[in-house]
Amino acid sequence: MSTSFEPFALHRGEGTPLQTPTGDTVYVKTTTAGTRGSMSVLELVVAAKSGPALHSHVREDEVWYVLEGEFRFKAGDAMFWVAEGGMAFGPRCLPHSFQNVGEATGRLLILTAPSGAERFFEDYDRHLPGPVEEDVLSAVARANWIEFVGPPLAVSDPLDG
């Protein structure tokens, strides 16, 4: 079997770094072009108590693998507490969010299938530096099959759902 794609490897901290709407950093490890559209791979470096607003992906299923730290994930009505070495899954169309509940910076490996999730961060990055208006952020999200449906998880939110 022949392929026009070459195998590759990246190390910690490698990839294209982009700022997220929360001010955290995402490293795009591979893109749609790099996987023939099968998946996107992202490494997200998340500050303590940080995490995205409640949102859903129309196209992508999402796996979150905790590389460092402790996170909680809300997916639909479920709430999961996941520490280093654990993972959580969020199916497409299900509103979800997560938060680094530790006192130090945490890291997530995020895999989405099919690919394309990296485009949201690439498009968002085009509006930086400076503050990005909420209507611009919503338009970038919609253009990338994402809908924001609520606020980020708050420290006071119950962990049991």
Residue pairs with C-beta under 8 A, 6 or more apart in sequence:
5 34
5 36
8 30
8 34
10 29
10 30
12 43
13 27
14 27
14 29
15 27
15 28
15 29
15 30
15 43
16 27
16 28
17 25
17 26
17 27
18 25
18 26
18 27
18 28
18 121
18 122
18 124
18 125
19 25
19 26
19 124
19 125
19 128
20 26
20 44
20 52
20 121
20 124
21 52
21 53
21 124
21 132
21 137
22 46
22 47
22 50
22 51
22 52
22 152
23 47
23 50
24 44
24 45
24 46
24 47
24 50
25 44
25 45
26 42
26 43
26 44
26 45
26 121
27 42
27 43
27 44
27 45
28 40
28 41
28 42
28 118
28 121
28 122
29 41
29 42
29 43
30 39
30 40
30 41
31 40
31 115
31 118
32 40
32 115
32 116
32 118
32 119
35 41
35 115
37 114
37 115
37 116
38 113
38 114
38 115
39 111
39 112
39 113
39 114
39 115
40 60
40 110
40 111
40 112
40 115
40 116
40 117
40 118
41 109
41 110
41 111
42 109
42 110
42 111
42 112
42 117
42 118
42 121
43 67
43 107
43 108
43 109
43 110
44 107
44 108
44 109
44 110
45 105
45 106
45 107
46 69
46 71
46 100
46 105
46 106
46 107
46 108
47 100
47 105
48 100
48 102
48 103
48 104
48 105
48 106
49 99
49 100
49 101
49 155
50 99
50 100
50 152
51 71
51 97
51 98
51 99
51 100
51 152
51 153
52 97
52 98
52 152
53 97
53 148
53 150
53 151
53 152
54 74
54 95
54 96
54 97
54 148
54 149
54 150
54 151
54 152
54 153
55 95
55 96
55 97
55 141
55 146
55 147
55 148
55 149
55 150
56 92
56 93
56 94
56 95
56 96
56 146
56 147
56 149
57 92
57 93
57 112
57 117
57 145
57 146
58 92
58 93
58 145
58 146
58 147
59 92
59 114
59 116
59 145
60 92
60 112
60 113
60 114
60 115
60 116
60 117
60 145
61 89
61 90
61 91
61 92
61 112
61 113
62 89
62 90
62 92
62 96
62 110
62 111
62 112
62 117
63 87
63 88
63 89
63 90
63 110
63 111
63 112
64 71
64 73
64 82
64 87
64 88
64 89
64 90
64 98
64 108
64 109
64 110
65 86
65 87
65 108
65 109
65 110
65 111
66 82
66 83
66 84
66 85
66 86
66 87
66 106
66 107
66 108
67 84
67 106
67 107
67 108
67 109
68 84
68 105
68 106
68 107
69 83
69 84
69 100
69 102
69 104
69 105
69 106
69 107
70 81
70 82
70 83
70 84
70 100
70 101
70 102
70 106
71 81
71 82
71 83
71 88
71 98
71 99
71 100
71 101
71 102
71 106
71 108
72 79
72 80
72 81
72 82
72 98
72 99
72 101
72 153
72 159
73 79
73 80
73 82
73 88
73 90
73 96
73 97
73 98
74 80
74 95
74 96
74 97
74 98
74 153
74 157
74 161
75 88
75 89
75 90
75 91
75 94
75 95
75 96
76 94
76 95
76 96
77 161
78 161
79 158
79 159
79 160
79 161
80 88
81 101
81 159
82 88
88 98
90 96
95 149
95 150
97 150
97 152
97 153
98 108
98 153
99 152
99 153
99 155
100 106
110 117
116 144
116 145
117 144
119 144
120 140
120 141
120 144
120 146
123 140
123 143
123 144
124 132
124 137
124 140
127 136
127 140
137 148
138 148
141 147
141 148
